Amino acid sequence: DSASNGFSFKGIKDYLDCYRSGKLTPSQVAKNIIAVLEDCDKSTPPLRAIVQWDQEQIMLMAEASTARYRDKCTLSCLDGIPVCLKEELKVVPYHHRVGTVYLGTEPETEDSTVAKKLREAGAIIIGVSNMHELGTGTSGCNPNRYHKIPRNPYKPNHFTGGSSSGSAAAVAAGLCPVAIGTDGGGSVRIPASFCGVVGLKGTFGRISAHGSLPLSYSTVSVGPICTSVADAAIVYSILAEPDPLYPYGLKQPKATLSDMCAPDLKGLKLGVDWTFFKACDAEVLSICEKAVEHLQSLGASVVEVSLPEMEEVRVAHVICILSEMRNFLQPDFNKHFQEMNLDTRGTLALASQFTALDYITANRQRTRSMRFLREIFTTVNCILTPGVVTTAPRIYESDLLTGSSDLSCTVRAMRFMQLGNFTGIPGLVVPIGYSTAGLPISFQVMAKWWDEAVLLRIGLKLEQFRYQTKKPSIYYDILA
């Protein structure tokens, strides 16, 4: 529970309170959502958060949930909660297009593991969300005919961030309190940061990625985007476990939320590499420095650490993720080149210049970086950085027609993200304030492998630092 002054997003608890008190049923909520989905695509400009949805499917899940509340036999605390999944994940009966015009020509007949688990928990899947084509960018700009440009609910003439663009926009605009994204280079945490919501990238392998397009098999983690840290913890606790169909997470320790609700942060050591931390815009830095002081005031100690070879990490991560994507998409690149967005073609063409030698050297760097981190985590519980270097970039008219390719913007957006993808450690971004232009600014906490619990504990305290939550300019109150 959090005391709110002014606006607060509607989270899982708000939905459950309505259902348990009988004020609303999941069926009534579903009808509201369907009305909103019709409305937000007719608005100018259209929101384009959810790109495929089906009224009949939504109502079927909602009616089943309504019956369970009536009979007092709900399946989990996600029963009746509206969720959406990034189009990279298979969801029956939608097209598995992955942001393209050429994939997923037939409706999907098999759910991804995450979709299956959400159904088993009783959630109402309201559709699949927009994404950057093939997950190849951080802006979310996707001008093709099925997708169009999703809008940032805080400022519709700004990007949402990518590649889980629609997932973050859907949560920030109130369409659903929970969305699922995938994160190979910041693709959950960048849009969550730009749209002023919470994003969790689990440890590599923690949440099954079975049923997602295997674009990059060594960097991608699945994670929730939510309106609050508590909600992210709930979704994480339901999704995080080994999946026999997904070999990377089979040996994981049991997911816990231990000490998450401890009253303070006494005994925690927070690592900061100040040189790395300060490599961001002045406005972002000043609020992030205050957030560090806030965590100190709750009893945590801040320890200066050195994150070695961060430039090497940056280059090696790009080589790994792009080589793996290029390898997987080789047939598409040859056969569907003309149907791809211009920026996707450019990115994949760049990726084709990496050699086997580059890839092997990059993976040696990964081994080194993981060893450095292992040492660092013997002295600190987590590493703090700003979320993204800057706030959400502007959308220009030309972006709507031909897309956008701004490599310096991409590099900056990924600066604090790549370490987590490259080494597999978990990361959480929490909104902590706004720029003078009214765009969200966020803060990131990273921890050692499998220690998501400490991220959530610190995340809850970071939320108290944000003295107000501003209402997005596009916001639908589904429970009103």
N, C-alpha and C positions, 0 to 999 in steps of 0.2 A: 504494500500500500504506500502511495506517496501523496503527501499533501500538495495540492497544486494551487498556484496562484494564477488566475486567468485561464488561458487555454491549456487543455491537456488532451493528448491523443487518446482515443478509445482503445484500450488493450483487451487482452484475453479476459481479465477479471470483470471488466465492464459488461462484456457479452454474457459471461457466466451469471453475473448478478441478475441481468434481465431474464435469462432463461429460468433460473432457479426461483425467482420471485414470481414468475408468470407474467411479467410485464410485457415481454415479447417472446415469440417462439422462433426457433431457427427458420421455420417456413416464412414467417413475416419478414425476418431479416433478409432471407434470400430474395423475396419480392422487392425489397428496398434496393438490394444490390443490383438486380436485373434492371430496375428503373435507372439507377445511377450509371450502369454500364452503357445503356442506350444514350443517356444524356451526355456523358463525358466524351463520347466520340462525335457528338453533334456540335460540341462547343467550339469556339474559335479562339486559339487553335485547338484541335482535338488533343486530348491528353495522351492517347496511344500507349497506355500502360499495359492493358490486357489486349492481346492481339487475336486470341481465339477464345470464344466462350459459347456455351450452349445452355439455353434457358431450361430445357428439359432435364439435362444432367444436374444442373444446380438444384432444381426443385426436388428431384429424386433423393439426393443426399440430404437435403434440408428436411424433407418430410420424414425420412427414416430417423433423423436426429430428433425431430419434434416428438415422434412416437416414443423414443427412448427416454426423453425427459418426462413425458406423461407417465410412463411406466416405472420411472425412477431406476432405470438400469443403463445409465450412460457409460460410454466406453473408456473415456479418459477426460482430462481437463481440456482437451482440444475438441471435444464433441460439440458440433454445431458452430465451431469457429471457422470463419471464412479464410481460406488460404489460396495463394496462387503459386505456380511453379514456373521457373524460367523455361523458355521453349527448348533449351538444350536437353531437358529431361523428358523422357517419354511419359505421356499421360493419355490414357484411353479416354475418349475416342478422337483426340485432337491430332493434327498433323505435326510430325516431329521435324519441323523445318529448320530449327537451329539458326533462325535469323536470315535464311536464304529464300530464294524463289524456286530453287530446283530440288531441294531435299523434301522428304515427307510427302510424296505425291499422294499416298494413300493414308487414310486415318490409322492411327496407332492401335494395335490390338493387344499390346502388353505394357503394363505399367513399369516404370523405373521402381527400384526398391523404395526410394523416398516417397513416391506417390502412393505406393501400396501401403506403407506404414501410416501415412496420413489418413488414408481411407479407413484402415483398421482402427485408428484412434477416433474415428467419427467426424473428422474435419469435413467441411464443405469446400470442395475444390471449385473455385469460381472461374477457372480458366488458366490459360498459359500466358506468360508475360513476355513482353518485347525484349529484345536483346540486340547487342551489336552483332552484325553478321559474323557467324562462326566464332564469336568471342574474340575477334582479332583486334579490338580497340578499347580505349578507356573513355570515349566520349558518349557512347550509346547512339551515335548518329548513324541511322540506317534508312537511307532514302528509298529503299525498294518498295514495290507496290503492296506487299503484304504487311509491311511493318511501319514505315514512316517514322518521323522523329518523335520519340517520347519527350514530354515536357517536364521540366522541374517544377513540382507543385509550389515551391517557394517563389520562383520567378520563371514564368512560362517561356520567356525569351532566353533562358539559359539551359544548358544540357543537364541531363540527370547524372551523367557519368556512366561508365560501362565496365564490363559488358552486361551485368545483370540489371540493365537500365529500367525495364518495366517493373521488375520486382520492387525496387526502391521507390519508384514513383507511385506504385499502387499502395504501398504502406503509408507513404507521406501524405497521399491524397485521401486516405481514410477508406479506400475500397476494401481493404482487409487488414487485420492487425499483424498478419504473418505472411511472409513470402519466402520462397526458397531460391537461392542463387548458387552459382558455382564460381570459384575464385582461383584462377591460375596465375594472375599477376595483379591482384587487387580487385577482381571483378565483383566481389560482394562488398568489400570495404570502401572502394571508391564511390560507387553510387549511393551507398548508405551515408557516407560522409557528405556528399554534395546535396543529398535530399534531406539531411537533418534527422536521420533515424539510426537505429543501432544495427550493426552488422557483425556477425561472428564467422570467422573462418576457422573451422576446427583443425586439429592436428591432421596432417596428411593421412588419409585412411580411416579417420575416426567415424565419419558418416559415409555410408556406402554411396559410391558414384555409379553403381550398376544401373544401366539404362540411360546414362547420359552419353552423348557422342564423345568417344574417347579422343578428344582433340590433343591433349597433352597429358600423357599418363603419369608423369613424375612430378607435376607441379600443382595439379588441380585438386582443391578440396570443395566439398559441398557445405553450405551453411545457411542459417536463417537470417532474414532481415526483418526486424520487428520494431514496434514503437517504444519498447523499453527493454532494459537488461533482464528484468524478471521474466518477460515473455520469451526472450532469447534462451534463457535457462530452461524454461519449460519445454520448448521445442527441441533444444539440444538433448535434454534428458530422454525424450521419446525417440529421437532419431539415432542417437549415438550408440551403436553396438556392432559387433562383428556380423558380416553378411557372407554366408558361404559362396555367394556369387561374385564377391569382390575381394580378391586375394590380399590386397594391400593392408586391410585393417584386421586381419584374422587374429593377430597376436596381441591386440590392444588390451591394456588393463581396463577394469570396469570403470565406466564413467560415473563420477560422483559430483555432488554439489557441496562437498564438505566445507564448513566454515563460511559458506557464501554469505550468510546473514549475520556474521560476527558484527558486534556493535561498532568496532573501530578497525584500524589497520595495524595495530601494535604488533611488532615482531616481523613485519614485512620489510624486505629490502628492495627498493625500486632502483633499477639501474638506468642511468642516463649517460649517453655519449653526447656531451653538449655541442660538440662541433657538428655532429650529424643532426642532432635535434634542431639546431638553429638554421639549418639550410632550408628555410621556408619564408614565405612572405611575412613582412613585419606585423601585419594585423593578426595573422595566424599565430605567430610566435608569442606575441604579448599575452594573448588569452591562454595559450598552452602553458606558458611559464606559470601563470597564476593557478592553473589546474594542478601543476606539480606541487605548489605551495599548499594548496587545499589538501592534497593527499598526505603531505607531511604533517599538517595540522591534526590529522586523524591518527597520528602515532607511527606512521611508516617512516623509515629513514631512506634518504636518497643517497645512492652510492654512485660516484662517477665511474663509468666503465669505458673501455675503448673497444669499439666494434671495428676489428681490423679488416682491411681490404674491401671496403664497401664499394669502391669503383669496380673492382674485379667481380664482386657479387652481382652488381648491376649488369655488367656485360655478359657474365656467364649465365645468369637467369634468362636473359633475352635469347642467347644462343640455344639453351635447352628448350625453352617453351616454343620458340619459332621452328627449330629443327624438328621437334616432335609433331607440331601441327602440319608442317610442310610435308613430312613423311606420311602422315595419315591422310592428308588432303591431296596427295599427288594425283590420284585419278580424277578428282574434282577439278584440280587446276588445269589438267589437260583437256577435260571434257566439257567443263562448265565455265571456263574462263570468261566468256562473253557475258554470262549471266551474273557474275559476281560484281559487287560494288567496286568502284575504282580504288578505294583505300585498301580493300581486302586484296585485290590483285597486287597492289604495290607492296603490301606487307609480305605476301607469300613469295613475290619475286625477290625481295630482299632476303628472305629466309633461304632461298635456293642458293645463295652465295656462301652459306656456311659449309665447311667441310667436315668430314668424319673426324679429322684432327681437332678442329674447333670444339666439336661436341665432346670428345674424350677429355680434352683439356678443361672444358667447362665442368664436367662431372668430377674431375680431380679437385677443382676449386670447391665444389659442393662438399666433398669429404673434408677438406681443410676447414671450411666455414662451419660445418657441423661440429668439428672438434673444438674450434674456438668457442662456439656457443656452449658446448658441454662444460667447458672450463668456466665461462662467465656465469652459468646457472649454478655453479657450486657456491658462488658468492652472493648472488641476488635471486629474488623470486621471479622478477619479471623485468622487461625492458620497456621504457616509455618513449614514445615519439609523438609528434603531431599526427593526425590522421592523414590528410593530404596537404601538400605544400601550399596550395592555393584554394580559392573557392571555385564553384562551378563556372566554366567558361561560357561566354555568350554564344547564341546561335545566330548565324548570319543567313541572309536570304539564299545565298548560293549553296549553303549546306543542305537546304531542303531539296535541292535538285540533284546535286552531284555528290553529296556527302562531304566529309571533312577529313583532311589528313594533315595533322599538325604534330610532327614528331617531337618538337620541344615540349609541347603541351602533354603529350603521352609520357615522355620521360619524367616530367615533373610530377604528374599524377601518380606514377608508380614508385617514386623515390622511397617512401617509407613502407611500401608494400612488398617489395621483391624478396627481402630477407626471409619473410615467413613462407613464401611460396617455394623459394629455392631450397630451404633447409627443412621445410615441413612443420615448423613450429606454429602453434595457434596464435591468432590475433583477434582482438575485439576493438571495434571503433564505436565511440559514444559521442553524440553531439554535445558540445559544451558551451556554445554561444553563437553569435552572428557577426558578420562583417558590418561595416557602416552601411553597405548597400543592402543589408538584410538577408544575405546568403549564409547558410549554415557553415559552421566551423567545427571540426571534430578532433578527437584525441584518440591515440591508439595505445593499447597495452598488449605486449606479446609475452608469452611464458614458455617454459620448457615443454617438450613433447608430452602430450596427454594431460597437461595440467590446466585444462580449461577452467576448472573450479576457481583458481586464484584470479583469473581474468574477470570472471563474473562477480567475484567478491569486490574487486577494485572498481569494476564498472558500476556497481550499485552506488558506490560512494562518489564516483564522478558525476552521476546524475544529480546528486545533491548540490554540486558546484554550480550547475546551470540554474541561475536564479529565476529564469522565466523560460517558457516555451512559446515561441511565436507561432501564431496560426498560419499555415501555408495559404497562399492566395487562392490555390485550388484545393478545397477541402470538402469532403462529403461526410456528414455525420449519419452513418447508417442506422444508428440506434435512436435517432431523434424521432 
